[in-house]
């Protein structure tokens, strides 16, 4: 997976929260992110998780054809009020969160 750092997390959707009775059901949310030229692209939430002092979301582009060899991953942080995603500005925090995503994926495969 590749991280994509050129997307602007400009979203007006509220963060979804799981009701207690759906913990084992998959989360599905599509959001629109904008590149540096203002072009929109739909991304799908693939994971939402707590890590250290925050809640983070991992997003991949919505596939509309053949599956690519590599998939871009955009990591975003949930705002303190829980109503939006924001860009992770600290590169070391972004890398740590991405590594946590990979660790979570590996544990699912075991």
Protein Blocks (a to p, Z undefined) as FASTA:
>chain_A
ZZdfkbccbdfbdcddddfklmmpccddddddddfkopacddddfbdcdehjbccddddd
ddfbdcdfbdcdddddddfkopaccddfblklmmmmmmmmmmmmmmmmZZ
